[in-house]
């Protein structure tokens, strides 16, 4: 199988080691794992970075990294890219909070040390896929109403708490009817249904951990009353949390219901 990305080599800088002025024949991805730095490119562009930032550098562009903190640490990978599927234009991508990319760049460095070039090329494909998804997600956020973004961000952070939709709309800065209209336009469902789906997604994940009791799962997902959680879960999935826990593959895709209410 011919891959559009062929791994060339990978490297690692840390402990405030100086990075010389240089360029690469292939495209380069640099992941900032710790500290802060700024990279200055040959055309005069200076791009700052913090942990989780990824530099995308096109081939043959002269650049130099200047560390802004003594603890700055970066991983880099150089590759040959064929075709026009991947965007190698100069930019930074904020991936802070991503659970995979930091480990994957370390894995690239380890694969380079072990001369596992084919495996490194496959991992680069996965990294590019992840980056494309992150950038697409950012474009979606730009198109969304600011009040909807405030509400969605609040729900992601506070889904385990008990509150009403009117309280949510106040935090978003719009009326409850307006907020519901925004949710329906974007997701096809109201704010209550969106929250229920979010809570149930986390409940399904927590139920896979047998160290949590069903009551604990309910409390961690916004249902402090264990009996109420079991009823809501059964209405949503068609089975009780205990049955789901025993056979999640049979019930994870059950259709959701409308009319969920927050108590």
C-alpha positions in Angstrom: 0.0 0.0 0.0 1.4 3.4 -1.0 1.0 6.0 1.7 0.7 9.7 1.0 3.0 10.3 4.0 6.4 8.7 4.2 8.3 9.2 7.5 11.9 10.5 7.2 13.1 11.0 10.7 12.2 12.4 14.1 14.0 14.1 16.9 13.7 15.7 20.3 14.9 18.9 22.0 14.9 19.6 25.7 16.8 21.3 28.6 17.1 24.6 26.7 19.4 23.2 24.1 19.9 25.7 21.3 18.2 24.9 18.0 20.2 26.2 15.0 18.8 27.9 11.9 17.8 25.2 9.5 15.3 23.9 6.9 14.1 20.5 5.8 13.6 19.0 2.4 10.3 17.5 3.7 7.4 18.9 5.6 7.8 19.1 9.4 5.5 18.8 12.4 6.8 20.1 15.7 5.0 19.3 19.0 5.6 21.5 22.0 5.3 19.2 25.0 6.6 21.5 27.7 7.4 25.2 28.2 7.1 28.0 25.7 9.0 29.0 22.6 8.8 31.1 19.4 9.8 30.0 16.0 11.0 32.6 13.5 10.6 31.7 9.8 12.6 32.9 6.8 9.9 35.2 5.6 9.8 37.1 8.9 6.9 35.4 10.5 7.2 34.6 14.2 4.8 32.1 15.7 4.7 31.6 19.5 3.8 28.3 21.1 2.9 26.8 24.4 2.4 23.1 25.5 0.1 21.4 23.1 0.9 23.7 20.1 1.9 22.0 16.9 3.9 23.8 14.2 3.2 22.8 10.6 6.2 23.8 8.5 6.3 23.4 4.7 9.4 22.0 2.9 12.5 24.1 2.4 11.4 27.0 4.7 14.3 28.3 6.8 13.4 28.7 10.5 14.8 28.8 14.0 13.3 28.0 17.4 13.9 30.3 20.3 13.0 29.0 23.7 11.1 31.5 26.0 11.3 29.2 29.1 14.2 27.0 30.3 12.0 24.0 30.5 10.9 24.1 26.8 10.7 20.6 25.2 9.7 19.8 21.7 9.4 16.7 19.5 9.6 16.9 15.7 9.0 14.7 12.7 10.0 15.3 9.1 8.2 13.5 6.3 7.7 13.4 2.5 4.1 14.1 1.4 2.7 13.2 -2.0 -0.5 14.5 -3.6 -2.6 17.4 -2.4 -4.6 15.8 0.4 -2.7 17.2 3.3 -2.3 20.9 4.0 1.4 21.7 4.8 1.0 25.5 4.8 2.8 27.3 7.6 0.6 27.6 10.7 0.2 26.5 14.3 -2.5 24.2 15.6 -3.7 24.2 19.3 -4.0 20.6 20.5 -3.8 21.4 24.2 -5.9 18.9 26.1 -5.7 16.2 23.4 -5.1 12.8 25.1 -3.3 11.2 22.2 -1.0 13.5 20.2 1.6 14.0 23.0 2.1 10.3 23.3 2.1 9.7 19.5 4.9 12.2 19.0 6.9 10.4 21.7 6.1 7.2 19.9 7.4 8.6 16.6 10.7 9.4 18.3 10.9 5.9 19.7 10.0 4.3 16.3 12.8 6.4 14.8 15.3 5.1 17.3 14.2 1.6 16.4 14.3 2.1 12.7 10.6 1.2 12.4 10.0 3.5 9.4 6.8 1.8 8.1 5.2 1.9 11.5 6.2 5.5 11.9 4.6 6.4 8.5 1.3 4.8 9.6 1.4 6.7 12.9 2.0 9.9 11.0 -1.2 9.2 8.9 -3.1 8.9 12.2 -1.6 12.1 13.5 -2.6 14.0 10.4 -6.1 12.6 10.6 -6.3 13.8 14.2 -5.0 17.3 13.2 -7.5 17.6 10.4 -10.3 16.7 12.8 -9.1 19.3 15.4 -9.0 22.0 12.7 -12.4 21.1 11.4 -13.8 21.3 14.9 -12.4 24.8 15.3 -14.0 25.9 12.0 -17.4 24.6 13.3 -17.0 26.6 16.5 -16.4 29.8 14.5 -19.8 29.2 12.7 -21.7 28.7 15.9 -23.6 31.4 17.8 -21.6 32.7 20.8 -24.5 31.9 23.2 -24.6 28.3 22.0 -20.9 27.9 22.5 -21.1 29.3 26.0 -23.9 26.8 26.8 -22.1 23.8 25.2 -18.9 24.6 27.0 -20.7 25.0 30.3 -22.5 21.6 29.8 -19.2 19.9 29.1 -17.7 21.2 32.3 -20.8 20.9 34.6 -22.9 18.0 33.3 -22.5 16.2 36.6 -24.2 19.0 38.5 -28.0 19.6 38.9 -29.4 22.7 37.3 -32.3 23.9 35.1 -32.4 25.0 31.5 -33.4 28.4 32.6 -30.2 28.6 34.7 -28.2 27.4 31.7 -29.8 30.0 29.4 -29.0 32.8 32.0 -25.3 31.7 31.9 -25.4 31.7 28.1 -26.9 35.2 28.1 -30.1 34.5 26.1 -33.7 33.5 26.9 -34.6 29.9 27.4 -36.7 29.8 24.2 -33.8 31.4 22.2 -31.3 28.9 23.6 -33.6 25.9 22.7 -33.9 27.3 19.2 -30.1 27.5 18.8 -29.7 23.9 20.0 -32.4 22.7 17.7 -30.9 24.5 14.7 -27.4 23.1 15.4 -28.2 19.6 16.8 -31.8 18.8 15.9 -32.8 18.6 19.6 -33.4 21.0 22.5 -31.0 21.8 25.3 -32.5 19.2 27.7 -32.1 16.4 25.1 -28.5 17.6 24.4 -27.7 17.4 28.1 -29.3 14.0 28.4 -27.2 12.6 25.5 -24.1 14.1 27.1 -24.8 12.6 30.5 -25.7 9.2 29.0 -22.5 9.2 27.0 -20.5 9.6 30.1 -22.6 7.1 32.0 -22.0 4.5 29.3 -18.2 5.1 29.6 -18.3 4.9 33.5 -20.3 1.7 33.5 -17.5 0.0 31.8 -15.4 0.5 34.9 -16.6 -2.1 37.4 -15.0 -0.3 40.3 -17.9 2.2 40.1 -21.3 1.2 41.6 -24.3 2.1 39.6 -25.2 4.7 42.2 -21.8 6.3 41.8 -22.1 6.4 38.0 -25.5 8.2 38.5 -24.0 10.7 40.9 -21.0 11.4 38.6 -23.3 12.1 35.6 -25.8 14.5 37.3 -28.3 12.0 38.8 -27.7 11.9 42.6 -30.8 9.8 43.1 -29.8 6.2 42.1 -33.3 5.1 41.4 -34.0 8.1 39.2 -30.7 7.5 37.3 -31.7 3.9 36.6 -35.1 5.0 35.3 -33.7 7.6 33.0 -31.0 5.2 31.8 -33.7 2.6 31.0 -35.9 5.0 29.2 -32.9 6.2 27.1 -31.4 2.8 26.3 -34.2 0.4 26.8 -32.3 -1.6 29.5 -31.2 -1.0 33.0 -27.6 0.2 33.8 -26.8 -3.3 35.2 -27.9 -5.0 32.0 -25.9 -2.5 29.9 -22.8 -3.1 32.0 -23.0 -6.9 31.2 -23.5 -6.5 27.4 -22.6 -2.9 26.3 -22.1 -3.9 22.7 -25.8 -4.8 22.5 -27.2 -1.6 23.8 -24.8 1.3 23.2 -26.5 2.4 20.0 -30.1 2.4 21.2 -32.1 5.3 20.0 -32.4 8.2 22.4 -35.8 9.5 23.6 -37.3 13.0 23.7 -38.8 14.8 26.6 -36.0 14.3 29.2 -36.4 16.7 32.1 -33.8 18.0 34.5 -34.7 17.7 38.2 
